[in-house]
Amino acid sequence: MSEGSAAPKPGIPGVRTGRAAGPGRGGPRFRRLLGGRLLNDGAPGGPVIRLVARWVRRPLLPAVRLWRRNIQLRVVTGTLLMSLGVVLLLGLVVIGQVRNGLLDAKERAAQSQAAGGFSAAQDRAATTPSGPGQQEGARDGSSVNWRSTLVEQLASGGQSAFNVVALSLDTGVGASRGARASGEVDPTTSIPADLRHNVAQGADTFQKSTRIHYTNDRPSEAGLVIGKRLNDADGTPYELYYLFPLTQEEDSLTLVKGTLATAGLFVVVLLGAIAWFMVRQVVTPVRMAAGIAERLSAGRLQERMKVTGEDDIARLGEAFNKMAQSLQVKIQQLEELSRMQRRFVSDVSHELRTPLTTVRMAADVIHEARVDFDPVTGRAAELLGDQLDRFESLLSDLLEISRFDAGAAALEAEPIDLRQVVRRVIGGAEPLAERKGTRIVVLGDEQPVVAEADARRVERVLRNLVVNAVEHGEGRDVVVKLAAAGGAVAIAVRDYGVGLKPGEATRVFNRFWRADPARARTTGGTGLGLSIAVEDARLHGGWLQAWGEPGGGSQFRLTLPRTADEPLRGSPIPLEPEDSRRNREQAAAAGRVQEESARAAAVPAQSAGDRPALPVPPRLPAQPRATVDPTALPGSGARVVARTAADADGGGAGTAGGAGSVEREDGTRGR
């Protein structure tokens, strides 16, 4: 079929494959909504198979989940299956032995009975004189009567144990009149043709298993046929057959099968019950230990296992309880030390406020009178005032940190427009930016960016980010970007200064951490700003993450939920900016590829002999795999676009809902 042709798709009426002939005929692809799923005709049959597999797999998922999580079910089921296999194998062996024994005994008895009958028939033919001078028709009638009498006499000793059939060797019409059978046996269908052929050709005794059919309404039954060629009183050869039914043997075999099936079923059920009981003895303490371990991890340190007996399970329970007791003691000691440390910091901060207030008053008096001092003393008065300001900021930050450590920080969330917060922060940072020669640029403030947040805490976070960007921006522009999508809002602060080394993106939020310890703090920072900022973000249920590259600047991204207590699924702004060094290199590589393609297309056609060898372009790095951008969150109505894994690492650091912000920050290691 040609590329432009279309034919009905097998199994799905109305769905057509192939490409349309033009834009007016449905576009390059034809799609159809089948069962709530969007199927693409690019792979015929593939979507249908996947849809059917999904329908089949869906009801099996609970059973698969139960199978994976329940070890008792797996052990009991495995025991049942293995015992069932053993019982089946044993039953087959026993039934085979019983069947062979019954058939061998029946065959020996039948052969003995048939041998006696053949001998009696031969003796009777030898002792019966034939009348000389009889006509041919009279001889035939006498032979038929003789065979009838012989069949009746031989069958009279059977008492339904066997039947006798006498047949002529000739298959003509005359032979059909000579066929005699006892017990209303149908000789035509009961005697196999290959057995008759063997009997007619040889003088030995032949036997074969067959189905014995009757001329009345009696159902057919399995049987054993033994035949031999003999001569009657006139010397005419004929066929004599003994038919032995196997009804008793079949009844015996059926009884054995039923007995074995009942006993096997009982054994399998009994083994399953034993396995369930024995596994329960082991699984129950394990489940109890797992539940207690979960409660211990949830903070209920007083939980202990119930120990009974002196076996291995009891020793395991005792060891578990000792471990839990040791952990409880250690955790209590650590909590006590932590409480003492937090109390010490809080008490020191409070106690320092009184002398600090006195020193501040004295310093203000000295600072106001500095014009009357000599230059050296005046400069000392100015330094004293600056350091007192820094000391007060440090005390305030320590008090705030102690509140976070004690869990006493409270969130006063209300709907606010983050654009106003950004404007206030930029207005406060303008004097520092002018001294540094830095310009602060705001992007994405055309539309309102509203979220339920604590305006004071958000402003404190942004002030730290903007001031740090200005201080470390080396006099270059600082870009503040706002965005909102779905249930999240984000603010990113981008600078083009010294940047961050690999591994520093997560350490930057540690208390009193510095990228360069020798670097002076020109703004009087305390080293606790980013630590407080990340705690503020976590208090909102949001993320504060960092990205940076040496010499390429850095970007800090604050992501907050639009409504309080709403879990975040992603961020509207990628963590790694679009103008990063790696993204620029990838864009340049893509541009070189397009340029080489356009240059190759512009080369005029030449003959093979005149065509010069074209230079081989350098091998380009493999493009990263495209992933889904979490920019468009569920419910926003926006379109999800594909972008590179680099952006996915940055922008999708928080796509896995339910994990803490620490995990999101760890996902940006090595930036």
C-alpha positions as CSV (number, residue, x, y, z in Angstrom):
1,M,0.0,0.0,0.0
2,S,1.3,3.4,-0.9
3,E,2.1,6.0,1.8
4,G,-0.8,8.2,0.9
5,S,-3.4,5.4,0.7
6,A,-5.8,4.6,3.5
7,A,-7.6,1.5,4.4
8,P,-9.9,0.4,7.2
9,K,-8.0,-0.7,10.3
10,P,-8.7,-4.3,11.1
11,G,-10.8,-4.7,14.2
12,I,-11.7,-1.0,14.6
13,P,-14.3,0.1,12.1
14,G,-13.9,3.6,10.9
15,V,-10.3,4.0,11.9
16,R,-8.0,4.5,9.0
17,T,-4.2,4.3,8.7
18,G,-1.8,6.2,6.5
19,R,-1.2,9.9,6.0
20,A,-3.7,12.4,4.7
21,A,-3.2,13.8,1.2
22,G,-3.2,17.4,2.4
23,P,-4.1,19.8,5.2
24,G,-7.8,19.8,4.2
25,R,-8.1,16.0,4.8
26,G,-7.6,15.7,8.5
27,G,-3.9,16.6,9.1
28,P,-0.9,14.3,9.2
29,R,-2.5,12.0,11.8
30,F,-6.0,10.7,12.5
31,R,-6.8,10.1,16.1
32,R,-9.8,8.5,17.7
33,L,-11.0,8.4,21.3
34,L,-11.7,4.7,22.1
35,G,-12.6,3.8,25.7
36,G,-11.5,7.1,27.1
37,R,-8.0,6.7,25.6
38,L,-6.4,8.6,22.8
39,L,-5.2,6.1,20.2
40,N,-2.6,7.0,17.6
41,D,-2.6,5.3,14.2
42,G,1.1,5.5,13.8
43,A,1.5,1.9,15.1
44,P,-1.5,-0.3,13.9
45,G,-2.8,-2.6,16.6
46,G,-0.3,-1.4,19.2
47,P,-2.7,1.0,21.1
48,V,-5.5,-1.6,21.0
49,I,-3.2,-4.3,22.4
50,R,-2.0,-1.9,25.2
51,L,-5.6,-1.0,26.0
52,V,-6.7,-4.6,26.2
53,A,-3.6,-5.5,28.3
54,R,-4.5,-2.6,30.6
55,W,-8.1,-3.8,30.9
56,V,-6.9,-7.3,31.7
57,R,-4.3,-6.1,34.2
58,R,-6.5,-3.7,36.1
59,P,-8.5,-6.3,38.1
60,L,-5.4,-8.3,38.8
61,L,-3.5,-5.5,40.4
62,P,-5.1,-5.9,43.9
63,A,-4.3,-9.6,43.8
64,V,-0.7,-9.0,42.7
65,R,-0.3,-6.4,45.4
66,L,-1.6,-8.8,48.0
67,W,0.7,-11.6,46.7
68,R,3.8,-9.3,47.0
69,R,3.0,-8.1,50.5
70,N,1.7,-11.3,52.2
71,I,4.5,-13.8,52.8
72,Q,2.0,-16.1,54.6
73,L,-0.1,-16.3,51.5
74,R,2.9,-17.1,49.3
75,V,4.1,-19.8,51.6
76,V,0.7,-21.5,51.9
77,T,0.0,-21.2,48.2
78,G,3.4,-22.7,47.4
79,T,2.8,-25.5,49.8
80,L,-0.6,-26.2,48.3
81,L,0.8,-26.2,44.8
82,M,3.7,-28.5,45.6
83,S,1.6,-30.9,47.6
84,L,-1.0,-30.9,44.8
85,G,1.8,-31.7,42.3
86,V,3.0,-34.6,44.5
87,V,-0.5,-36.0,45.0
88,L,-1.2,-35.8,41.3
89,L,2.1,-37.5,40.4
90,L,1.5,-40.2,43.1
91,G,-2.1,-40.7,41.9
92,L,-1.0,-41.1,38.3
93,V,1.6,-43.7,39.3
94,V,-0.9,-45.6,41.4
95,I,-3.7,-45.5,38.8
96,G,-1.2,-46.7,36.2
97,Q,-0.1,-49.6,38.3
98,V,-3.7,-50.5,39.2
99,R,-4.8,-50.3,35.5
100,N,-1.9,-52.4,34.3
101,G,-2.6,-55.0,37.0
102,L,-6.3,-55.2,36.2
103,L,-5.7,-55.4,32.5
104,D,-3.0,-58.1,32.8
105,A,-5.2,-60.2,35.0
106,K,-8.1,-59.8,32.7
107,E,-5.9,-60.6,29.7
108,R,-4.5,-63.8,31.2
109,A,-8.0,-65.0,32.2
110,A,-9.4,-64.1,28.7
111,Q,-6.6,-65.9,26.9
112,S,-7.1,-69.0,29.0
113,Q,-10.9,-68.9,28.4
114,A,-10.5,-68.3,24.7
115,A,-7.9,-71.1,24.3
116,G,-10.3,-73.6,25.9
117,G,-13.1,-72.4,23.6
118,F,-11.0,-72.7,20.5
119,S,-9.9,-76.2,21.5
120,A,-13.5,-77.3,22.2
121,A,-14.6,-75.9,18.9
122,Q,-11.9,-77.7,17.0
123,D,-12.7,-81.0,18.8
124,R,-16.3,-80.6,18.0
125,A,-15.6,-80.1,14.4
126,A,-13.4,-83.2,14.3
127,T,-16.0,-85.4,16.0
128,T,-18.9,-84.2,13.9
129,P,-19.3,-86.3,10.6
130,S,-20.2,-84.6,7.4
131,G,-22.9,-86.2,5.3
132,P,-21.5,-87.3,1.8
133,G,-23.6,-86.6,-1.2
134,Q,-25.3,-83.5,0.2
135,Q,-26.0,-80.7,-2.1
136,E,-24.0,-77.5,-1.9
137,G,-26.9,-75.5,-0.6
138,A,-27.6,-78.2,2.0
139,R,-24.0,-78.1,3.1
140,D,-24.2,-74.4,3.6
141,G,-27.3,-74.7,5.7
142,S,-25.7,-77.4,7.8
143,S,-22.6,-75.3,8.3
144,V,-24.7,-72.3,9.4
145,N,-26.7,-74.5,11.8
146,W,-23.5,-76.1,13.2
147,R,-22.0,-72.7,13.8
148,S,-25.1,-71.4,15.6
149,T,-25.1,-74.4,17.8
150,L,-21.4,-74.0,18.5
151,V,-21.8,-70.3,19.4
152,E,-24.7,-71.1,21.8
153,Q,-22.8,-73.9,23.5
154,L,-19.6,-71.9,23.9
155,A,-21.4,-68.8,25.1
156,S,-23.5,-70.8,27.6
157,G,-20.6,-71.1,30.0
158,G,-19.8,-67.4,30.0
159,Q,-22.7,-66.1,32.0
160,S,-22.3,-62.6,30.7
161,A,-18.5,-62.8,31.3
162,F,-17.9,-63.1,27.5
163,N,-19.6,-63.4,24.2
164,V,-18.8,-65.5,21.1
165,V,-19.0,-64.5,17.5
166,A,-18.5,-66.8,14.5
167,L,-17.8,-65.3,11.0
168,S,-17.1,-66.7,7.6
169,L,-13.9,-65.8,5.9
170,D,-15.9,-64.9,2.8
171,T,-17.2,-61.3,3.0
172,G,-20.0,-61.9,0.4
173,V,-23.7,-62.1,0.9
174,G,-23.5,-65.8,1.7
175,A,-21.1,-65.1,4.5
176,S,-23.4,-62.6,6.1
177,R,-26.0,-65.4,6.6
178,G,-23.3,-67.4,8.3
179,A,-22.5,-64.7,11.0
180,R,-23.5,-65.9,14.4
181,A,-23.1,-63.9,17.7
182,S,-24.3,-64.4,21.3
183,G,-25.6,-61.7,23.6
184,E,-27.0,-59.5,20.8
185,V,-23.5,-58.4,19.9
186,D,-23.1,-56.5,16.6
187,P,-20.2,-58.4,15.0
188,T,-19.8,-55.9,12.1
189,T,-18.8,-53.0,14.4
190,S,-17.4,-54.9,17.3
191,I,-14.7,-56.8,15.4
192,P,-12.0,-54.5,14.1
193,A,-11.2,-54.9,10.4
194,D,-7.4,-55.2,11.0
195,L,-8.0,-58.0,13.5
196,R,-10.1,-59.9,11.0
197,H,-7.4,-59.4,8.4
198,N,-4.8,-60.9,10.7
199,V,-7.0,-63.8,11.7
200,A,-7.8,-64.6,8.1
201,Q,-4.2,-64.5,7.1
202,G,-2.7,-66.6,9.9
203,A,-3.4,-69.6,12.0
204,D,-2.3,-68.1,15.4
205,T,-4.5,-66.5,18.0
206,F,-4.8,-62.7,17.8
207,Q,-6.2,-60.1,20.2
208,K,-7.1,-56.4,20.3
209,S,-8.8,-53.9,22.5
210,T,-12.1,-52.5,21.0
211,R,-15.5,-51.2,21.8
212,I,-18.2,-53.9,22.0
213,H,-21.5,-52.7,20.3
214,Y,-24.9,-54.3,20.6
215,T,-27.9,-54.5,18.3
216,N,-30.3,-53.4,21.1
217,D,-30.3,-50.1,23.0
218,R,-27.6,-51.4,25.3
219,P,-24.7,-48.9,25.4
220,S,-21.3,-49.9,24.0
221,E,-18.5,-50.8,26.4
222,A,-14.8,-51.3,26.3
223,G,-13.7,-54.9,25.7
224,L,-11.0,-57.3,24.6
225,V,-11.4,-59.4,21.5
226,I,-9.5,-62.7,20.9
227,G,-9.9,-64.4,17.6
228,K,-8.6,-67.5,15.7
229,R,-9.2,-69.2,12.3
230,L,-10.8,-72.6,12.6
231,N,-12.4,-75.3,10.3
232,D,-16.0,-76.5,10.8
233,A,-17.3,-80.0,10.4
234,D,-17.3,-79.7,6.6
235,G,-13.7,-78.5,6.6
236,T,-14.7,-74.9,5.7
237,P,-12.5,-72.3,7.4
238,Y,-14.3,-69.7,9.6
239,E,-13.4,-67.1,12.2
240,L,-14.2,-67.6,15.9
241,Y,-14.0,-64.6,18.3
242,Y,-14.3,-64.3,22.1
243,L,-15.4,-60.8,23.3
244,F,-14.6,-60.0,27.0
245,P,-16.2,-56.8,28.4
246,L,-14.0,-54.7,30.7
247,T,-16.9,-53.2,32.7
248,Q,-15.8,-54.6,36.0
249,E,-12.2,-53.5,35.5
250,E,-13.5,-50.0,34.6
251,D,-15.6,-49.9,37.7
252,S,-12.7,-51.0,39.8
253,L,-10.5,-48.4,38.3
254,T,-13.1,-45.6,38.8
255,L,-13.4,-46.6,42.4
256,V,-9.6,-46.4,42.8
257,K,-9.6,-43.0,41.1
258,G,-12.3,-41.6,43.3
259,T,-10.6,-42.9,46.4
260,L,-7.3,-41.4,45.4
261,A,-8.9,-38.1,44.5
262,T,-10.7,-37.9,47.9
263,A,-7.6,-38.9,49.8
264,G,-5.4,-36.5,47.7
265,L,-7.8,-33.6,48.3
266,F,-7.9,-34.3,52.0
267,V,-4.1,-34.5,52.1
268,V,-3.7,-31.2,50.2
269,V,-6.1,-29.4,52.4
270,L,-4.5,-30.8,55.5
271,L,-1.0,-29.8,54.3
272,G,-2.3,-26.3,53.5
273,A,-3.8,-26.0,57.0
274,I,-0.5,-27.3,58.6
275,A,1.5,-24.8,56.5
276,W,-0.8,-21.9,57.4
277,F,-0.6,-22.8,61.1
278,M,3.2,-23.2,61.1
279,V,3.8,-20.1,59.0
280,R,1.5,-18.1,61.3
281,Q,3.7,-19.0,64.2
282,V,6.6,-17.2,62.5
283,V,4.8,-14.5,60.6
284,T,2.7,-13.2,63.5
285,P,5.7,-12.0,65.5
286,V,7.3,-10.6,62.4
287,R,4.2,-8.6,61.6
288,M,4.0,-7.5,65.2
289,A,7.7,-6.4,65.1
290,A,7.0,-4.5,61.8
291,G,4.0,-2.7,63.3
292,I,5.9,-1.8,66.4
293,A,8.8,-0.6,64.3
294,E,6.5,1.7,62.3
295,R,5.1,3.1,65.6
296,L,8.6,3.6,66.9
297,S,9.5,5.5,63.7
298,A,6.4,7.7,64.2
299,G,7.7,8.7,67.7
300,R,5.9,6.3,70.0
301,L,9.1,5.2,71.7
302,Q,7.3,3.3,74.5
303,E,6.1,0.5,72.2
304,R,7.4,-2.9,73.0
305,M,6.9,-6.5,71.7
306,K,5.0,-9.1,73.7
307,V,7.5,-11.9,74.4
308,T,6.2,-15.4,75.4
309,G,8.3,-18.6,75.6
310,E,12.0,-19.1,75.2
311,D,12.4,-20.1,71.5
312,D,14.1,-18.2,68.7
313,I,11.1,-15.9,68.2
314,A,11.1,-15.0,71.9
315,R,14.8,-14.2,71.8
316,L,14.2,-12.1,68.7
317,G,11.5,-10.2,70.6
318,E,13.7,-9.7,73.6
319,A,16.5,-8.3,71.4
320,F,14.0,-6.1,69.6
321,N,12.8,-4.7,72.9
322,K,16.4,-4.1,74.1
323,M,17.1,-2.2,70.9
324,A,14.0,-0.1,71.2
325,Q,14.8,0.6,74.9
326,S,18.4,1.7,73.9
327,L,17.1,3.9,71.1
328,Q,14.5,5.5,73.4
329,V,17.2,6.3,75.9
330,K,19.6,7.7,73.3
331,I,16.8,9.7,71.6
332,Q,15.7,11.1,75.0
333,Q,19.3,12.1,75.7
334,L,19.7,13.8,72.4
335,E,16.4,15.6,72.8
336,E,17.4,16.7,76.2
337,L,20.7,18.0,74.9
338,S,18.9,19.7,72.0
339,R,16.4,21.3,74.4
340,M,19.3,22.5,76.6
341,Q,21.1,23.9,73.5
342,R,18.0,25.7,72.3
343,R,17.2,27.0,75.8
344,F,20.8,28.2,76.1
345,V,20.7,30.1,72.8
346,S,17.3,31.6,73.7
347,D,18.4,32.5,77.2
348,V,21.6,34.0,76.0
349,S,19.8,36.0,73.3
350,H,17.3,37.3,75.8
351,E,19.9,38.0,78.5
352,L,22.1,39.9,76.0
353,R,19.3,42.3,75.1
354,T,19.4,44.2,78.4
355,P,23.2,45.0,78.3
356,L,22.9,45.5,74.6
357,T,20.2,48.2,75.1
358,T,22.5,50.0,77.6
359,V,25.4,49.8,75.3
360,R,23.2,51.0,72.4
361,M,22.2,54.1,74.4
362,A,25.8,54.8,75.3
363,A,26.9,54.2,71.7
364,D,24.2,56.6,70.4
365,V,25.5,59.3,72.7
366,I,29.0,58.8,71.6
367,H,28.0,58.6,68.0
368,E,26.2,61.9,68.2
369,A,29.2,63.6,69.8
370,R,31.7,62.2,67.3
371,V,32.2,65.6,65.6
372,D,33.9,66.8,68.8
373,F,36.4,63.9,68.8
374,D,39.6,63.6,66.9
375,P,39.4,61.7,63.6
376,V,40.6,58.4,65.1
377,T,38.1,58.5,68.0
378,G,35.3,59.6,65.6
379,R,36.0,56.6,63.3
380,A,35.9,54.3,66.3
381,A,32.5,55.7,67.3
382,E,31.2,55.0,63.8
383,L,32.6,51.4,63.8
384,L,31.0,50.9,67.2
385,G,27.6,51.9,65.9
386,D,27.9,49.6,62.8
387,Q,28.9,46.6,64.8
388,L,26.1,47.2,67.3
389,D,23.7,47.1,64.4
390,R,25.1,43.8,63.3
391,F,25.0,42.5,66.8
392,E,21.3,43.3,67.1
393,S,20.6,41.6,63.8
394,L,22.5,38.5,64.9
395,L,20.5,38.4,68.2
396,S,17.3,38.7,66.2
397,D,18.3,35.9,63.9
398,L,19.3,33.7,66.8
399,L,16.0,34.2,68.4
400,E,14.2,33.4,65.2
401,I,16.3,30.2,64.8
402,S,15.5,29.2,68.3
403,R,11.8,29.6,67.6
404,F,12.1,27.3,64.5
405,D,14.1,24.7,66.5
406,A,11.5,24.8,69.3
407,G,8.6,24.4,66.9
408,A,7.1,27.7,68.1
409,A,7.1,29.5,64.8
410,A,3.6,30.4,63.7
411,L,2.4,31.2,60.2
412,E,0.0,34.1,59.6
413,A,-1.1,33.3,56.1
414,E,-3.4,35.6,54.1
415,P,-4.0,36.2,50.4
416,I,-1.3,38.6,49.1
417,D,0.0,39.8,45.8
418,L,3.6,38.8,45.6
419,R,4.3,41.7,43.2
420,Q,3.9,44.2,46.0
421,V,6.3,42.2,48.2
422,V,8.9,42.1,45.4
423,R,8.5,45.9,44.9
424,R,9.1,46.6,48.6
425,V,12.2,44.3,48.7
426,I,13.6,46.0,45.6
427,G,13.0,49.4,47.0
428,G,14.9,48.5,50.1
429,A,17.8,47.0,48.1
430,E,18.1,49.9,45.7
431,P,20.8,51.9,47.7
432,L,23.0,48.8,47.9
433,A,22.5,48.1,44.2
434,E,23.4,51.7,43.3
435,R,26.6,51.4,45.3
436,K,27.4,48.1,43.6
437,G,26.5,49.5,40.1
438,T,23.9,46.7,39.7
439,R,20.5,47.0,38.0
440,I,17.6,44.9,39.3
441,V,15.2,43.7,36.6
442,V,11.7,42.3,37.3
443,L,10.1,39.9,34.9
444,G,6.6,38.3,34.9
445,D,4.9,41.1,36.9
446,E,2.3,41.9,34.3
447,Q,-0.4,39.7,35.9
448,P,-1.2,39.4,39.6
449,V,0.6,36.6,41.4
450,V,-1.6,35.8,44.4
451,A,-1.0,33.2,47.1
452,E,-1.9,32.5,50.7
453,A,1.3,33.3,52.6
454,D,2.8,35.3,55.5
455,A,3.9,38.6,53.9
456,R,6.5,39.3,56.6
457,R,8.2,35.9,56.1
458,V,8.1,36.0,52.3
459,E,9.5,39.5,52.3
460,R,12.3,38.3,54.6
461,V,13.1,35.5,52.3
462,L,13.2,37.7,49.2
463,R,15.2,40.3,51.0
464,N,17.9,37.8,51.8
465,L,17.9,36.5,48.2
466,V,18.0,39.9,46.5
467,V,20.7,41.3,48.9
468,N,22.9,38.2,48.4
469,A,22.4,38.4,44.6
470,V,23.4,42.1,44.6
471,E,26.4,41.5,46.9
472,H,27.8,38.5,44.9
473,G,26.7,39.7,41.4
474,E,30.0,41.5,40.6
475,G,28.1,44.6,39.4
476,R,26.0,42.7,36.8
477,D,22.2,42.7,36.5
478,V,20.0,40.8,38.9
479,V,16.9,39.4,37.4
480,V,13.8,38.7,39.6
481,K,11.2,36.5,37.8
482,L,7.7,35.7,38.9
483,A,5.4,33.0,37.6
484,A,2.3,31.1,38.6
485,A,0.8,27.9,37.2
486,G,-1.8,25.5,38.6
487,G,-1.5,25.4,42.4
488,A,1.9,26.9,42.7
489,V,3.7,30.3,42.5
490,A,7.4,30.8,42.2
491,I,9.9,33.7,42.5
492,A,13.4,33.2,41.1
493,V,16.4,35.5,41.8
494,R,19.1,35.3,39.1
495,D,22.6,36.8,39.3
496,Y,25.6,36.6,37.0
497,G,28.4,36.8,39.6
498,V,30.8,34.3,40.9
499,G,28.3,31.5,41.1
500,L,28.4,28.2,43.0
501,K,30.8,25.3,42.8
502,P,29.5,21.7,42.4
503,G,28.0,20.6,45.7
504,E,27.5,24.1,47.2
505,A,23.9,24.4,46.1
506,T,22.8,22.3,49.1
507,R,25.4,23.6,51.6
508,V,24.5,27.2,51.0
509,F,21.5,26.9,53.4
510,N,23.6,25.7,56.3
511,R,24.0,28.0,59.2
512,F,27.1,30.3,59.1
513,W,28.3,28.7,55.8
514,R,30.3,30.7,53.4
515,A,31.4,29.9,49.9
516,D,34.6,31.9,50.4
517,P,35.5,32.2,54.1
518,A,38.1,35.0,53.2
519,R,35.3,37.1,51.6
520,A,34.3,40.1,53.7
521,R,30.6,40.9,54.4
522,T,30.1,44.4,53.1
523,T,26.4,44.4,54.2
524,G,26.9,43.2,57.7
525,G,25.2,39.8,57.2
526,T,25.0,37.3,60.1
527,G,25.3,34.1,58.1
528,L,21.9,32.9,59.2
529,G,19.8,34.6,56.5
530,L,19.4,31.7,54.1
531,S,18.9,29.2,57.0
532,I,16.0,31.3,58.2
533,A,14.8,31.7,54.7
534,V,14.6,27.9,54.0
535,E,12.8,27.4,57.3
536,D,10.3,30.1,56.3
537,A,9.8,28.3,53.0
538,R,9.2,25.0,54.7
539,L,6.8,26.6,57.2
540,H,4.7,27.6,54.1
541,G,4.9,24.0,52.7
542,G,7.1,25.3,49.9
543,W,10.6,24.8,48.5
544,L,13.7,27.1,48.5
545,Q,16.3,25.7,46.1
546,A,19.6,26.9,44.7
547,W,21.4,26.4,41.4
548,G,24.8,27.8,40.3
549,E,27.9,27.2,38.2
550,P,31.4,28.6,38.7
551,G,31.7,32.0,36.9
552,G,28.1,31.7,35.5
553,G,26.2,33.1,38.4
554,S,23.5,31.4,40.5
555,Q,19.7,31.3,40.8
556,F,17.6,30.8,43.9
557,R,14.0,29.7,43.4
558,L,11.2,30.1,46.0
559,T,8.1,27.9,45.3
560,L,5.0,28.3,47.4
561,P,1.5,26.7,47.2
562,R,-1.3,29.1,46.1
563,T,-3.4,27.9,49.0
564,A,-2.3,26.9,52.5
565,D,-1.8,23.2,53.2
566,E,-1.9,22.3,49.5
567,P,0.9,19.9,48.5
568,L,3.2,21.1,45.7
569,R,3.6,19.0,42.6
570,G,6.0,21.2,40.7
571,S,7.3,24.7,40.1
572,P,6.4,27.1,37.3
573,I,10.0,28.2,36.9
574,P,12.8,25.7,36.1
575,L,15.6,25.7,38.6
576,E,18.3,25.9,36.0
577,P,17.9,29.1,33.9
578,E,17.6,29.0,30.2
579,D,20.8,31.1,29.8
580,S,23.0,28.7,31.7
581,R,26.3,27.6,30.1
582,R,25.1,24.1,29.4
583,N,21.8,25.3,27.7
584,R,23.8,27.8,25.7
585,E,26.2,25.1,24.5
586,Q,23.3,22.8,23.5
587,A,21.6,25.7,21.6
588,A,24.9,26.5,19.8
589,A,25.3,22.8,18.9
590,A,21.8,22.7,17.5
591,G,22.5,25.8,15.5
592,R,25.6,24.3,14.1
593,V,23.7,21.2,13.0
594,Q,21.1,23.4,11.3
595,E,23.8,25.4,9.6
596,E,25.6,22.3,8.3
597,S,22.2,20.9,7.0
598,A,21.4,24.2,5.2
599,R,24.9,24.3,3.7
600,A,24.7,20.8,2.5
601,A,21.3,21.5,0.9
602,A,22.8,24.5,-0.9
603,V,25.6,22.6,-2.6
604,P,24.9,22.2,-6.3
605,A,24.7,18.7,-7.8
606,Q,28.0,17.4,-9.3
607,S,29.1,14.3,-11.0
608,A,30.7,11.6,-9.1
609,G,34.1,12.3,-10.7
610,D,34.1,16.1,-10.1
611,R,32.6,16.0,-6.6
612,P,35.2,16.9,-3.9
613,A,35.2,15.2,-0.6
614,L,33.2,17.1,2.0
615,P,34.7,17.7,5.4
616,V,33.2,15.5,8.1
617,P,31.5,17.7,10.8
618,P,32.7,17.1,14.3
619,R,30.7,14.7,16.4
620,L,28.2,16.5,18.5
621,P,27.3,15.6,22.0
622,A,24.2,13.4,22.4
623,Q,21.1,15.4,23.1
624,P,19.5,14.7,26.4
625,R,16.3,12.8,26.5
626,A,13.2,15.0,26.5
627,T,11.1,14.8,29.6
628,V,7.8,16.4,30.7
629,D,8.1,19.9,32.1
630,P,6.2,20.3,35.4
631,T,5.5,23.9,34.5
632,A,1.9,23.1,33.5
633,L,0.4,21.6,36.6
634,P,-2.8,19.6,36.7
635,G,-5.9,21.7,36.6
636,S,-4.3,24.8,35.1
637,G,-5.5,24.1,31.6
638,A,-2.0,24.8,30.2
639,R,-0.3,22.6,27.7
640,V,2.5,20.3,28.9
641,V,5.5,20.8,26.6
642,A,8.6,18.6,26.2
643,R,12.0,19.9,27.1
644,T,15.4,18.6,27.8
645,A,16.5,16.6,30.9
646,A,18.6,19.6,32.0
647,D,15.5,21.7,32.5
648,A,13.7,18.7,34.0
649,D,16.4,18.4,36.6
650,G,15.9,22.0,37.5
651,G,12.3,22.7,37.0
652,G,11.0,19.3,38.1
653,A,13.0,18.9,41.2
654,G,9.8,18.9,43.2
655,T,7.5,17.0,41.0
656,A,7.3,14.0,43.2
657,G,4.7,15.2,45.6
658,G,4.9,14.3,49.2
659,A,8.7,14.5,49.7
660,G,10.3,17.2,51.7
661,S,12.2,20.2,50.4
662,V,15.5,18.6,51.5
663,E,15.0,15.9,48.8
664,R,14.4,18.5,46.2
665,E,17.5,20.3,47.1
666,D,19.6,17.1,47.1
667,G,18.3,16.5,43.6
668,T,20.3,19.6,42.4
669,R,23.7,18.4,43.5
670,G,26.6,19.0,41.2
671,R,25.1,22.1,39.5
